[in-house]
């Protein structure tokens, strides 16, 4: 099996290229994924609230990390969905399973936000 021809870059050139690939990824998620846009906008509200209500540095870090985890999991879920759709748009039990499992991961991340914020705010 051959490696991708894009894998040859190393050092600072690779880091520089990776930065722009990541920015393209954010742009694609923002443009094509409603859930990512909603969660990103929610993060823009919740992260400043974490600074205000967090109390200690550890509390703030936990609150912010829980919100960022939702964005991370949503990006991975969106990548899974795009990959499955690229392979085939037909209804298939394995495609449904992959998408449902990704969705379940997002749900767990959202529950994690509720638990972390609830524990920090209401002890």
Phi and psi in degrees as GROMACS dihedral restraints (atoms count N, CA, C in turn):
[ dihedral_restraints ]
;  ai    aj    ak    al  type     phi  dphi    fc
    3     4     5     6     1   -86.1    20    10
    4     5     6     7     1   147.8    20    10
    6     7     8     9     1   -77.8    20    10
    7     8     9    10     1   158.6    20    10
    9    10    11    12     1   -63.3    20    10
   10    11    12    13     1   139.0    20    10
   12    13    14    15     1   -66.5    20    10
   13    14    15    16     1   -14.7    20    10
   15    16    17    18     1   -82.7    20    10
   16    17    18    19     1    -5.3    20    10
   18    19    20    21     1   -83.3    20    10
   19    20    21    22     1    -2.8    20    10
   21    22    23    24     1   -77.7    20    10
   22    23    24    25     1   -14.7    20    10
   24    25    26    27     1   -78.4    20    10
   25    26    27    28     1   142.7    20    10
   27    28    29    30     1  -135.9    20    10
   28    29    30    31     1   170.3    20    10
   30    31    32    33     1    67.0    20    10
   31    32    33    34     1  -147.1    20    10
   33    34    35    36     1   -64.7    20    10
   34    35    36    37     1   -31.6    20    10
   36    37    38    39     1   -61.1    20    10
   37    38    39    40     1   -41.9    20    10
   39    40    41    42     1   -64.6    20    10
   40    41    42    43     1   -43.9    20    10
   42    43    44    45     1   -62.8    20    10
   43    44    45    46     1   -43.9    20    10
   45    46    47    48     1   -61.2    20    10
   46    47    48    49     1   -47.3    20    10
   48    49    50    51     1   -63.3    20    10
   49    50    51    52     1   -40.8    20    10
   51    52    53    54     1   -61.2    20    10
   52    53    54    55     1   -37.4    20    10
   54    55    56    57     1   -57.8    20    10
   55    56    57    58     1   -47.0    20    10
   57    58    59    60     1   -72.4    20    10
   58    59    60    61     1   -33.2    20    10
   60    61    62    63     1   -63.5    20    10
   61    62    63    64     1   -39.8    20    10
   63    64    65    66     1   -64.9    20    10
   64    65    66    67     1   -43.0    20    10
   66    67    68    69     1   -63.5    20    10
   67    68    69    70     1   -38.4    20    10
   69    70    71    72     1   -63.2    20    10
   70    71    72    73     1   -37.8    20    10
   72    73    74    75     1   -63.4    20    10
   73    74    75    76     1   -44.3    20    10
   75    76    77    78     1   -60.3    20    10
   76    77    78    79     1   -43.3    20    10
   78    79    80    81     1   -62.3    20    10
   79    80    81    82     1   -42.9    20    10
   81    82    83    84     1   -65.3    20    10
   82    83    84    85     1   -42.1    20    10
   84    85    86    87     1   -63.6    20    10
   85    86    87    88     1   -43.4    20    10
   87    88    89    90     1   -63.2    20    10
   88    89    90    91     1   -42.0    20    10
   90    91    92    93     1   -72.6    20    10
   91    92    93    94     1   -39.1    20    10
   93    94    95    96     1  -109.2    20    10
   94    95    96    97     1   -10.5    20    10
   96    97    98    99     1  -119.8    20    10
   97    98    99   100     1   103.8    20    10
   99   100   101   102     1   -58.0    20    10
  100   101   102   103     1   -44.1    20    10
  102   103   104   105     1   -61.1    20    10
  103   104   105   106     1   -41.0    20    10
  105   106   107   108     1   -63.0    20    10
  106   107   108   109     1   -43.5    20    10
  108   109   110   111     1   -59.9    20    10
  109   110   111   112     1   -45.8    20    10
  111   112   113   114     1   -61.9    20    10
  112   113   114   115     1   -45.3    20    10
  114   115   116   117     1   -69.5    20    10
  115   116   117   118     1   -34.6    20    10
  117   118   119   120     1   -66.7    20    10
  118   119   120   121     1   -42.1    20    10
  120   121   122   123     1   -65.6    20    10
  121   122   123   124     1   -39.8    20    10
  123   124   125   126     1   -62.1    20    10
  124   125   126   127     1   -39.5    20    10
  126   127   128   129     1   -62.7    20    10
  127   128   129   130     1   -38.1    20    10
  129   130   131   132     1   -63.2    20    10
  130   131   132   133     1   -26.5    20    10
  132   133   134   135     1   -86.2    20    10
  133   134   135   136     1   -44.0    20    10
  135   136   137   138     1   -73.9    20    10
  136   137   138   139     1   -33.7    20    10
  138   139   140   141     1   -64.5    20    10
  139   140   141   142     1   -46.2    20    10
  141   142   143   144     1   -62.9    20    10
  142   143   144   145     1   -35.2    20    10
  144   145   146   147     1   -63.7    20    10
  145   146   147   148     1   -35.1    20    10
  147   148   149   150     1   -63.3    20    10
  148   149   150   151     1   -38.5    20    10
  150   151   152   153     1   -63.8    20    10
  151   152   153   154     1   -37.8    20    10
  153   154   155   156     1   -76.4    20    10
  154   155   156   157     1   -46.8    20    10
  156   157   158   159     1   -93.6    20    10
  157   158   159   160     1   -11.0    20    10
  159   160   161   162     1   -64.9    20    10
  160   161   162   163     1   -30.4    20    10
  162   163   164   165     1    77.9    20    10
  163   164   165   166     1   -85.5    20    10
  165   166   167   168     1   -92.6    20    10
  166   167   168   169     1   164.6    20    10
  168   169   170   171     1   -62.7    20    10
  169   170   171   172     1   -39.2    20    10
  171   172   173   174     1   -65.9    20    10
  172   173   174   175     1   -42.0    20    10
  174   175   176   177     1   -61.7    20    10
  175   176   177   178     1   -44.7    20    10
  177   178   179   180     1   -61.0    20    10
  178   179   180   181     1   -45.2    20    10
  180   181   182   183     1   -61.2    20    10
  181   182   183   184     1   -43.4    20    10
  183   184   185   186     1   -63.9    20    10
  184   185   186   187     1   -42.8    20    10
  186   187   188   189     1   -64.6    20    10
  187   188   189   190     1   -45.9    20    10
  189   190   191   192     1   -67.5    20    10
  190   191   192   193     1   -43.0    20    10
  192   193   194   195     1   -61.3    20    10
  193   194   195   196     1   -38.4    20    10
  195   196   197   198     1   -65.0    20    10
  196   197   198   199     1   -36.7    20    10
  198   199   200   201     1   -70.1    20    10
  199   200   201   202     1   -44.2    20    10
  201   202   203   204     1   -64.7    20    10
  202   203   204   205     1   -32.9    20    10
  204   205   206   207     1   -60.8    20    10
  205   206   207   208     1   -37.6    20    10
  207   208   209   210     1   -60.0    20    10
  208   209   210   211     1   -44.2    20    10
  210   211   212   213     1   -64.8    20    10
  211   212   213   214     1   -40.9    20    10
  213   214   215   216     1   -62.2    20    10
  214   215   216   217     1   -48.2    20    10
  216   217   218   219     1   -66.3    20    10
  217   218   219   220     1   -37.7    20    10
  219   220   221   222     1   -64.3    20    10
  220   221   222   223     1   -40.1    20    10
  222   223   224   225     1   -62.6    20    10
  223   224   225   226     1   -43.3    20    10
  225   226   227   228     1   -65.1    20    10
  226   227   228   229     1   -42.5    20    10
  228   229   230   231     1   -61.0    20    10
  229   230   231   232     1   -43.0    20    10
  231   232   233   234     1   -63.4    20    10
  232   233   234   235     1   -38.2    20    10
  234   235   236   237     1   -65.2    20    10
  235   236   237   238     1   -41.2    20    10
  237   238   239   240     1   -61.3    20    10
  238   239   240   241     1   -47.2    20    10
  240   241   242   243     1   -62.4    20    10
  241   242   243   244     1   -42.9    20    10
  243   244   245   246     1   -64.3    20    10
  244   245   246   247     1   -39.3    20    10
  246   247   248   249     1   -65.5    20    10
  247   248   249   250     1   -44.8    20    10
  249   250   251   252     1   -61.4    20    10
  250   251   252   253     1   -44.2    20    10
  252   253   254   255     1   -66.5    20    10
  253   254   255   256     1   -31.8    20    10
  255   256   257   258     1   -66.1    20    10
  256   257   258   259     1   -37.0    20    10
  258   259   260   261     1   -70.6    20    10
  259   260   261   262     1   -45.7    20    10
  261   262   263   264     1  -168.0    20    10
  262   263   264   265     1   142.2    20    10
  264   265   266   267     1   -95.3    20    10
  265   266   267   268     1    -2.0    20    10
  267   268   269   270     1   -71.0    20    10
  268   269   270   271     1   150.5    20    10
  270   271   272   273     1   -70.6    20    10
  271   272   273   274     1   124.4    20    10
  273   274   275   276     1  -143.4    20    10
  274   275   276   277     1   142.6    20    10
  276   277   278   279     1   -62.3    20    10
  277   278   279   280     1   -34.8    20    10
  279   280   281   282     1   -73.0    20    10
  280   281   282   283     1   -36.1    20    10
  282   283   284   285     1   -64.0    20    10
  283   284   285   286     1   -44.4    20    10
  285   286   287   288     1   -61.8    20    10
  286   287   288   289     1   -42.5    20    10
  288   289   290   291     1   -61.0    20    10
  289   290   291   292     1   -45.9    20    10
  291   292   293   294     1   -60.6    20    10
  292   293   294   295     1   -45.8    20    10
  294   295   296   297     1   -66.7    20    10
  295   296   297   298     1   -40.6    20    10
  297   298   299   300     1   -66.2    20    10
  298   299   300   301     1   -39.5    20    10
  300   301   302   303     1   -65.2    20    10
  301   302   303   304     1   -41.4    20    10
  303   304   305   306     1   -61.6    20    10
  304   305   306   307     1   -41.2    20    10
  306   307   308   309     1   -64.5    20    10
  307   308   309   310     1   -39.3    20    10
  309   310   311   312     1   -62.4    20    10
  310   311   312   313     1   -37.6    20    10
  312   313   314   315     1   -62.9    20    10
  313   314   315   316     1   -40.9    20    10
  315   316   317   318     1   -63.8    20    10
  316   317   318   319     1   -43.1    20    10
  318   319   320   321     1   -59.3    20    10
  319   320   321   322     1   -44.5    20    10
  321   322   323   324     1   -61.5    20    10
  322   323   324   325     1   -40.6    20    10
  324   325   326   327     1   -63.5    20    10
  325   326   327   328     1   -38.8    20    10
  327   328   329   330     1   -68.1    20    10
  328   329   330   331     1   -40.2    20    10
  330   331   332   333     1   -62.4    20    10
  331   332   333   334     1   -39.4    20    10
  333   334   335   336     1   -58.7    20    10
  334   335   336   337     1   -41.7    20    10
  336   337   338   339     1   -59.1    20    10
  337   338   339   340     1   -47.5    20    10
  339   340   341   342     1   -61.2    20    10
  340   341   342   343     1   -43.0    20    10
  342   343   344   345     1   -66.8    20    10
  343   344   345   346     1   -49.4    20    10
  345   346   347   348     1   -61.1    20    10
  346   347   348   349     1   -49.0    20    10
  348   349   350   351     1   -64.6    20    10
  349   350   351   352     1   -40.7    20    10
  351   352   353   354     1   -61.4    20    10
  352   353   354   355     1   -43.8    20    10
  354   355   356   357     1   -66.1    20    10
  355   356   357   358     1   -40.9    20    10
  357   358   359   360     1   -68.7    20    10
  358   359   360   361     1   -43.6    20    10
  360   361   362   363     1   -80.4    20    10
  361   362   363   364     1   -33.5    20    10
  363   364   365   366     1  -118.8    20    10
  364   365   366   367     1     2.5    20    10
